[in-house]
């Protein structure tokens, strides 16, 4: 192994508890089992192929868990749990003000030559308005549906 995994006795006990008791996500249990299999503190470990077959994962999974253990500085909990997002999700362009303007536009009279508003017609008109960001017709439909507005 390029990155040896050395666990303390307390870490081993905790990982055994995670894999045998309680309710944990399957991915957490799988990574805990991989860490236990990679632990060199109890003696020499088998080859990657043998370990992968015993634990029921790929050799790549073994490599990734060992890499994550090294990156976290030997923090077992950080290794087996999900990574925190580095960036927050992209904020929605639809704010309360945009939503209100969109509903007001949908409730107004349709343009000359049209009997009613359609989602694509609203999309074209939203693109012409300066202070409303360009929205896709499916986004406009979701906003109107959320507020119970029906295009008649």
C-alpha positions in Angstrom: 0.0 0.0 0.0 1.2 3.5 -0.8 -0.6 5.0 2.1 -0.5 2.8 5.2 -3.5 3.0 7.5 -2.6 2.8 11.2 -5.6 2.9 13.6 -5.5 3.4 17.3 -7.3 0.8 19.5 -10.1 3.3 20.2 -10.6 4.0 16.5 -10.7 0.2 15.8 -13.3 -0.3 18.5 -15.4 2.6 17.2 -15.2 1.3 13.6 -16.3 -2.2 14.7 -19.3 -0.6 16.5 -20.2 1.3 13.4 -20.1 -1.8 11.2 -22.0 -4.1 13.6 -24.4 -2.0 15.6 -26.8 0.9 15.1 -28.2 2.4 11.9 -25.7 4.0 9.5 -25.7 4.7 5.8 -24.4 1.9 3.7 -21.5 4.0 2.3 -20.3 4.8 5.9 -20.4 1.1 6.8 -18.5 0.1 3.6 -15.8 2.7 4.2 -15.5 1.7 7.9 -15.0 -2.0 6.8 -12.4 -0.9 4.3 -10.5 1.1 6.9 -10.6 -2.0 9.2 -9.3 -4.2 6.4 -6.5 -1.7 5.6 -5.3 -1.3 9.2 -1.7 -2.2 9.6 -1.5 -1.8 13.4 -2.7 -5.4 13.9 -0.2 -6.9 11.5 0.6 -7.2 7.8 -2.3 -6.7 5.5 -3.1 -8.9 2.4 -2.7 -7.6 -1.2 -5.2 -5.2 -2.6 -6.9 -7.9 -4.7 -7.4 -10.2 -1.6 -8.7 -7.3 0.5 -11.0 -6.1 -2.2 -12.5 -9.5 -2.6 -12.9 -10.0 1.2 -14.6 -6.6 1.8 -16.6 -6.7 -1.4 -15.3 -3.5 -3.0 -13.0 -2.6 -5.8 -9.3 -2.1 -5.5 -10.0 1.6 -6.5 -12.3 1.9 -3.5 -9.4 0.7 -1.2 -7.1 3.3 -2.8 -9.6 6.1 -2.4 -10.4 5.4 1.3 -6.6 5.1 2.1 -6.1 8.4 0.2 -8.9 10.1 2.1 -7.5 8.8 5.5 -4.2 10.4 4.6 -5.8 13.6 3.5 -7.8 14.0 6.7 -4.6 13.4 8.8 -5.8 10.1 10.2 -9.3 11.4 11.3 -11.4 8.3 11.1 -14.8 10.1 11.4 -13.9 12.5 8.5 -12.7 9.5 6.4 -15.9 7.5 6.6 -18.5 10.3 6.6 -19.6 12.4 3.7 -17.5 15.3 2.6 -18.7 18.8 3.3 -19.5 20.9 0.3 -16.7 23.3 -0.6 -19.1 25.7 -2.3 -22.7 26.4 -1.5 -25.3 25.5 -4.1 -26.0 28.0 -6.8 -28.6 30.5 -5.5 -31.9 30.6 -7.4 -32.4 33.6 -9.7 -36.0 33.7 -8.6 -36.3 36.0 -5.6 -39.6 37.1 -4.0 -39.5 40.3 -6.1 -38.9 38.5 -9.3 -41.7 36.0 -8.4 -44.1 38.9 -7.8 -43.2 40.6 -11.1 -43.6 37.4 -13.0 -47.0 36.7 -11.5 -48.1 40.3 -12.2 -47.0 39.9 -15.8 -48.9 36.5 -16.1 -52.0 38.2 -14.7 -51.9 41.1 -17.1 -53.4 41.3 -20.5 -51.5 39.3 -23.1 -49.8 41.2 -25.9 -51.7 42.3 -29.1 -52.5 39.3 -31.3 -52.5 36.7 -28.5 -55.6 35.4 -26.7 -53.7 34.3 -23.6 -50.3 34.0 -22.1 -48.3 30.8 -22.7 -45.1 29.9 -20.9 -43.0 30.5 -23.9 -44.6 33.8 -24.5 -43.9 34.8 -20.9 -40.3 33.6 -21.4 -39.9 36.0 -24.4 -41.4 38.9 -22.5 -39.3 38.3 -19.4 -36.2 38.5 -21.5 -37.3 42.0 -22.7 -37.8 43.3 -19.1 -34.6 44.9 -17.8 -34.9 44.1 -14.0 -36.0 40.5 -14.3 -33.3 37.9 -15.0 -33.8 35.7 -18.0 -35.8 32.7 -17.0 -36.5 29.5 -18.8 -40.1 28.6 -19.5 -39.9 25.6 -17.2 -38.7 27.8 -14.4 -41.6 30.2 -15.1 -44.0 27.3 -15.0 -42.7 26.1 -11.7 -43.0 29.5 -10.1 -46.6 29.9 -11.4 -47.5 26.4 -10.3 -46.1 26.9 -6.8 -48.3 30.0 -6.4 -51.4 28.3 -7.8 -51.5 30.6 -10.9 -53.2 29.0 -13.9 -52.6 30.4 -17.4 -56.1 30.6 -18.9 
